[in-house]
């Protein structure tokens, strides 16, 4: 039986939602293609870390998106392949800065100065306060 058929079979046996099945299968396909169509049996913790780090640093995905990919890969390794995954030390994606925009009055996603993206000029004073009040984290997270 092909790997993706196995994934679908286990997801259905565990009564996962159909949309979860679609999402997990797409993340697994993306993971496999990222490493040039290598079978996940030949990969492990370091490849998972590389993939998740790439999502955060190169693709600039949101933290929730990275967590979704992580969930799919953990499911693949633990539930389908029956392999243990060691401790993961991937670069974690950041949660977006949400605040009220002085220009529109709506809650909007604002990009922090110095990070990829843009923001309204009216929001600069507010965002500089957000950046200064952010807690410091260790390890570049």
Phi and psi restraints in degrees (value plus and minus 20) as a CYANA .aco file:
   2 UNK   PHI     -89.6   -49.6
   2 UNK   PSI     134.4   174.4
   3 UNK   PHI     -76.0   -36.0
   3 UNK   PSI     -69.5   -29.5
   4 UNK   PHI     -86.3   -46.3
   4 UNK   PSI     -51.0   -11.0
   5 UNK   PHI     -87.2   -47.2
   5 UNK   PSI     -57.5   -17.5
   6 UNK   PHI     -83.3   -43.3
   6 UNK   PSI     -64.4   -24.4
   7 UNK   PHI     -78.7   -38.7
   7 UNK   PSI     -69.0   -29.0
   8 UNK   PHI     -81.4   -41.4
   8 UNK   PSI     -60.6   -20.6
   9 UNK   PHI     -82.1   -42.1
   9 UNK   PSI     -63.8   -23.8
  10 UNK   PHI     -89.0   -49.0
  10 UNK   PSI     -61.4   -21.4
  11 UNK   PHI     -79.0   -39.0
  11 UNK   PSI     -62.7   -22.7
  12 UNK   PHI     -90.8   -50.8
  12 UNK   PSI     -58.1   -18.1
  13 UNK   PHI     -84.3   -44.3
  13 UNK   PSI     -51.0   -11.0
  14 UNK   PHI    -112.0   -72.0
  14 UNK   PSI     -13.6    26.4
  15 UNK   PHI      41.1    81.1
  15 UNK   PSI      18.6    58.6
  16 UNK   PHI     -92.5   -52.5
  16 UNK   PSI     134.7   174.7
  17 UNK   PHI     -85.7   -45.7
  17 UNK   PSI     131.0   171.0
  18 UNK   PHI     -80.4   -40.4
  18 UNK   PSI     -60.2   -20.2
  19 UNK   PHI     -85.7   -45.7
  19 UNK   PSI     -53.8   -13.8
  20 UNK   PHI     -85.4   -45.4
  20 UNK   PSI     -62.4   -22.4
  21 UNK   PHI     -78.0   -38.0
  21 UNK   PSI     -68.3   -28.3
  22 UNK   PHI     -80.6   -40.6
  22 UNK   PSI     -65.0   -25.0
  23 UNK   PHI     -83.6   -43.6
  23 UNK   PSI     -69.1   -29.1
  24 UNK   PHI     -81.3   -41.3
  24 UNK   PSI     -63.4   -23.4
  25 UNK   PHI     -81.5   -41.5
  25 UNK   PSI     -62.0   -22.0
  26 UNK   PHI     -85.3   -45.3
  26 UNK   PSI     -59.6   -19.6
  27 UNK   PHI     -86.5   -46.5
  27 UNK   PSI     -58.5   -18.5
  28 UNK   PHI     -86.0   -46.0
  28 UNK   PSI     -62.2   -22.2
  29 UNK   PHI     -80.4   -40.4
  29 UNK   PSI     -65.2   -25.2
  30 UNK   PHI     -82.9   -42.9
  30 UNK   PSI     -59.8   -19.8
  31 UNK   PHI     -82.6   -42.6
  31 UNK   PSI     -67.4   -27.4
  32 UNK   PHI     -83.0   -43.0
  32 UNK   PSI     -64.0   -24.0
  33 UNK   PHI     -87.8   -47.8
  33 UNK   PSI     -50.7   -10.7
  34 UNK   PHI     -79.0   -39.0
  34 UNK   PSI     -53.1   -13.1
  35 UNK   PHI    -123.0   -83.0
  35 UNK   PSI       3.8    43.8
  36 UNK   PHI      53.1    93.1
  36 UNK   PSI      19.8    59.8
  37 UNK   PHI      43.2    83.2
  37 UNK   PSI      22.1    62.1
  38 UNK   PHI    -105.5   -65.5
  38 UNK   PSI     125.4   165.4
  39 UNK   PHI     -94.0   -54.0
  39 UNK   PSI     117.7   157.7
  40 UNK   PHI     -78.4   -38.4
  40 UNK   PSI     -43.4    -3.4
  41 UNK   PHI     -78.8   -38.8
  41 UNK   PSI     -48.5    -8.5
  42 UNK   PHI    -111.3   -71.3
  42 UNK   PSI     -19.7    20.3
  43 UNK   PHI    -139.9   -99.9
  43 UNK   PSI     153.2   193.2
  44 UNK   PHI    -181.3  -141.3
  44 UNK   PSI    -163.6  -123.6
  45 UNK   PHI     -77.9   -37.9
  45 UNK   PSI     -64.4   -24.4
  46 UNK   PHI     -85.1   -45.1
  46 UNK   PSI     -56.1   -16.1
  47 UNK   PHI     -90.7   -50.7
  47 UNK   PSI     -57.0   -17.0
  48 UNK   PHI     -82.6   -42.6
  48 UNK   PSI     -64.8   -24.8
  49 UNK   PHI     -80.3   -40.3
  49 UNK   PSI     -64.9   -24.9
  50 UNK   PHI     -80.3   -40.3
  50 UNK   PSI     -64.2   -24.2
  51 UNK   PHI     -84.8   -44.8
  51 UNK   PSI     -67.2   -27.2
  52 UNK   PHI     -85.9   -45.9
  52 UNK   PSI     -57.8   -17.8
  53 UNK   PHI     -84.5   -44.5
  53 UNK   PSI     -61.5   -21.5
  54 UNK   PHI     -80.1   -40.1
  54 UNK   PSI     -62.2   -22.2
  55 UNK   PHI     -79.8   -39.8
  55 UNK   PSI     -62.6   -22.6
  56 UNK   PHI     -94.9   -54.9
  56 UNK   PSI     -61.9   -21.9
  57 UNK   PHI    -111.2   -71.2
  57 UNK   PSI     -59.0   -19.0
  58 UNK   PHI    -113.6   -73.6
  58 UNK   PSI     -68.7   -28.7
  59 UNK   PHI    -103.7   -63.7
  59 UNK   PSI     -34.4     5.6
  60 UNK   PHI      34.6    74.6
  60 UNK   PSI      24.0    64.0
  61 UNK   PHI     -94.4   -54.4
  61 UNK   PSI     138.7   178.7
  62 UNK   PHI     -91.3   -51.3
  62 UNK   PSI     139.8   179.8
  63 UNK   PHI     -78.6   -38.6
  63 UNK   PSI     -59.8   -19.8
  64 UNK   PHI     -85.5   -45.5
  64 UNK   PSI     -54.7   -14.7
  65 UNK   PHI     -87.7   -47.7
  65 UNK   PSI     -63.5   -23.5
  66 UNK   PHI     -83.1   -43.1
  66 UNK   PSI     -59.1   -19.1
  67 UNK   PHI     -84.9   -44.9
  67 UNK   PSI     -55.6   -15.6
  68 UNK   PHI     -84.2   -44.2
  68 UNK   PSI     -64.5   -24.5
  69 UNK   PHI     -82.6   -42.6
  69 UNK   PSI     -63.4   -23.4
  70 UNK   PHI     -80.0   -40.0
  70 UNK   PSI     -64.4   -24.4
  71 UNK   PHI     -79.4   -39.4
  71 UNK   PSI     -62.0   -22.0
  72 UNK   PHI     -84.5   -44.5
  72 UNK   PSI     -62.4   -22.4
  73 UNK   PHI     -91.5   -51.5
  73 UNK   PSI     -58.2   -18.2
  74 UNK   PHI     -84.3   -44.3
  74 UNK   PSI     -60.0   -20.0
  75 UNK   PHI     -80.9   -40.9
  75 UNK   PSI     -65.8   -25.8
  76 UNK   PHI     -76.8   -36.8
  76 UNK   PSI     -71.5   -31.5
  77 UNK   PHI     -92.6   -52.6
  77 UNK   PSI     -64.9   -24.9
  78 UNK   PHI     -98.3   -58.3
  78 UNK   PSI     -66.4   -26.4
  79 UNK   PHI    -112.8   -72.8
  79 UNK   PSI     -50.8   -10.8
  80 UNK   PHI    -117.1   -77.1
  80 UNK   PSI     -73.5   -33.5
  81 UNK   PHI    -105.0   -65.0
  81 UNK   PSI     -33.7     6.3
  82 UNK   PHI      38.6    78.6
  82 UNK   PSI      22.2    62.2
  83 UNK   PHI    -137.4   -97.4
  83 UNK   PSI     122.8   162.8
  84 UNK   PHI    -103.9   -63.9
  84 UNK   PSI     122.8   162.8
  85 UNK   PHI    -126.2   -86.2
  85 UNK   PSI     110.8   150.8
  86 UNK   PHI     -94.2   -54.2
  86 UNK   PSI    -191.6  -151.6
  87 UNK   PHI     -84.8   -44.8
  87 UNK   PSI     113.1   153.1
  88 UNK   PHI    -119.8   -79.8
  88 UNK   PSI     113.5   153.5
  89 UNK   PHI    -143.5  -103.5
  89 UNK   PSI      23.8    63.8
  90 UNK   PHI     -95.8   -55.8
  90 UNK   PSI     134.1   174.1
  91 UNK   PHI     -86.4   -46.4
  91 UNK   PSI     109.1   149.1
  92 UNK   PHI    -112.4   -72.4
  92 UNK   PSI     121.6   161.6
  93 UNK   PHI     -90.2   -50.2
  93 UNK   PSI     134.9   174.9
  94 UNK   PHI    -113.9   -73.9
  94 UNK   PSI     130.3   170.3
  95 UNK   PHI     -96.9   -56.9
  95 UNK   PSI     123.6   163.6
  96 UNK   PHI     -88.7   -48.7
  96 UNK   PSI     134.4   174.4
  97 UNK   PHI    -106.5   -66.5
  97 UNK   PSI      97.5   137.5
  98 UNK   PHI    -130.3   -90.3
  98 UNK   PSI     112.9   152.9
  99 UNK   PHI    -177.9  -137.9
  99 UNK   PSI     149.9   189.9
 100 UNK   PHI    -100.1   -60.1
 100 UNK   PSI     108.1   148.1
 101 UNK   PHI    -103.0   -63.0
 101 UNK   PSI     104.9   144.9
 102 UNK   PHI     -82.0   -42.0
 102 UNK   PSI     -48.8    -8.8
 103 UNK   PHI     -93.4   -53.4
 103 UNK   PSI     -63.5   -23.5
 104 UNK   PHI    -127.4   -87.4
 104 UNK   PSI     -42.3    -2.3
 105 UNK   PHI      61.3   101.3
 105 UNK   PSI     -22.3    17.7
 106 UNK   PHI    -112.8   -72.8
 106 UNK   PSI     136.3   176.3
 107 UNK   PHI     -96.1   -56.1
 107 UNK   PSI     103.4   143.4
 108 UNK   PHI    -156.7  -116.7
 108 UNK   PSI     139.9   179.9
 109 UNK   PHI    -102.6   -62.6
 109 UNK   PSI     106.4   146.4
 110 UNK   PHI    -137.5   -97.5
 110 UNK   PSI     121.9   161.9
 111 UNK   PHI    -110.7   -70.7
 111 UNK   PSI     117.4   157.4
 112 UNK   PHI     -94.4   -54.4
 112 UNK   PSI     115.6   155.6
 113 UNK   PHI     -72.1   -32.1
 113 UNK   PSI     118.0   158.0
 114 UNK   PHI      72.8   112.8
 114 UNK   PSI     -31.1     8.9
 115 UNK   PHI    -125.2   -85.2
 115 UNK   PSI     143.1   183.1
 116 UNK   PHI     -79.0   -39.0
 116 UNK   PSI     115.3   155.3
 117 UNK   PHI      98.3   138.3
 117 UNK   PSI    -196.8  -156.8
 118 UNK   PHI    -155.3  -115.3
 118 UNK   PSI     151.0   191.0
 119 UNK   PHI    -171.3  -131.3
 119 UNK   PSI     145.1   185.1
 120 UNK   PHI     -88.8   -48.8
 120 UNK   PSI     118.3   158.3
 121 UNK   PHI     -78.2   -38.2
 121 UNK   PSI     -51.6   -11.6
 122 UNK   PHI     -83.6   -43.6
 122 UNK   PSI     -40.5    -0.5
 123 UNK   PHI    -111.0   -71.0
 123 UNK   PSI     -25.8    14.2
 124 UNK   PHI     -75.7   -35.7
 124 UNK   PSI     -67.5   -27.5
 125 UNK   PHI     -81.6   -41.6
 125 UNK   PSI     -60.0   -20.0
 126 UNK   PHI     -86.8   -46.8
 126 UNK   PSI     -63.5   -23.5
 127 UNK   PHI     -87.9   -47.9
 127 UNK   PSI     -53.4   -13.4
 128 UNK   PHI     -84.4   -44.4
 128 UNK   PSI     -52.6   -12.6
 129 UNK   PHI     -88.7   -48.7
 129 UNK   PSI     -59.2   -19.2
 130 UNK   PHI     -83.5   -43.5
 130 UNK   PSI     -64.6   -24.6
 131 UNK   PHI     -83.4   -43.4
 131 UNK   PSI     -61.8   -21.8
 132 UNK   PHI     -88.6   -48.6
 132 UNK   PSI     -48.9    -8.9
 133 UNK   PHI    -111.3   -71.3
 133 UNK   PSI     -22.7    17.3
 134 UNK   PHI     -84.4   -44.4
 134 UNK   PSI     115.2   155.2
 135 UNK   PHI     -88.6   -48.6
 135 UNK   PSI     122.7   162.7
 136 UNK   PHI     -94.7   -54.7
 136 UNK   PSI     118.0   158.0
 137 UNK   PHI    -140.4  -100.4
 137 UNK   PSI     138.2   178.2
 138 UNK   PHI    -113.3   -73.3
 138 UNK   PSI     133.6   173.6
 139 UNK   PHI      55.8    95.8
 139 UNK   PSI      -1.3    38.7
 140 UNK   PHI      53.9    93.9
 140 UNK   PSI      -1.9    38.1
